Amino acid sequence: MTDGEPRADGVARILIGDQEIQLRIGEMAIALDATYGDDVPLLVGVLNGAVTFMTDLMRAMTIALEIDFMAVSSYGAATQSSGVVRILKDLDREIEGRRVVVVEDIVDSGLTLQYLLDVLERRNPRDLRVVALLKKEKPNAIAVQVDHIGFTIPDEFVIGYGLDYAGKYRNLPYVAVLDPRIYAGE
């Protein structure tokens, strides 16, 4: 499961290795290709965390597609969502009548994603789906739409493959649990 990658400083343990991630993304791409066929979906990446996932996902897809990005914030430098969501960057194009796929790195509490879906739904897309690389097993999470999940993970703070802690660790090729000593002073 860890592909034998060396651990970076701050990594407690590797949760999902690079090869396992790539295999699952390939499966998700096949499913999306089948869903959209001759349509041209708009993939909306949620910055900054979903960039790595979205890049690999769209390269694995074989159908025509378009991309755009939104940036939202609910964490800051913390390890838990504040519950207050702000749009930092909005879409560059209209989505009315479009088939939209929100590409998310991780679904944690569900609050940020639900807020984002509410905002996008008011713009009248033809349909709106969600693809998430990770979904936490979190007992107090709200029920939120996620159509394709790469991996369900334990309720631990994870880093790597686009996920960060205070802006660091996004470049790790795997998903890992952050060593709690890194954020013990929070």
ZIGIPE-V626177 format. One line per field, one symbol per residue. phi: phi as a letter, one per 20 degrees, with the letter a starting at -180 (. if undefined). psi: psi as a letter, one per 30 degrees, with the letter a starting at -180 (. if undefined). burial: + if it has 16 or more other ideal C-beta (glycine too) atoms within 10 Angstrom, else -. A space follows every 10 residues. Layout:
phi = ???
psi = ???
burial = ???
This chain:
phi = .dlmffeegn efaeecfgff fffffgffff ffgffelefd fdedeefefe gfffgffffe fdefbccbcc cccbdmdedc ffnedceebe fecfdgmeed ceddfbddfn ffffffffff ffelffbccc ccfccfecfe fefcfbecdf becffcfdcn lnecclndng efecdceffg ffdgef
psi = ffggkkklkf kelkekleee eeeeeeeeee eeeeefcflj ljkjkjlfef eeeeeeeeff kflkllllkl klkgebglfk kffjkkjfkl lflkgkgljk jkjkekjcff eeeeeeeeee efghlelklk kkekkkjjeg klkkkjekke kklliljlll hfkljhflff fkglklkkkf fegff.
burial = -+--+--+-+ ++-+++++-+ +--++--++- -+--++---- ++++++++++ ++++-+++-+ +-+-+--+++ -++++----- +---+----- +---+--+++ ++++++++++ +++++++--+ ----+--+++ ++++++---- +--+-+++++ --+---++++ +++++---++ -++++++++- -++---
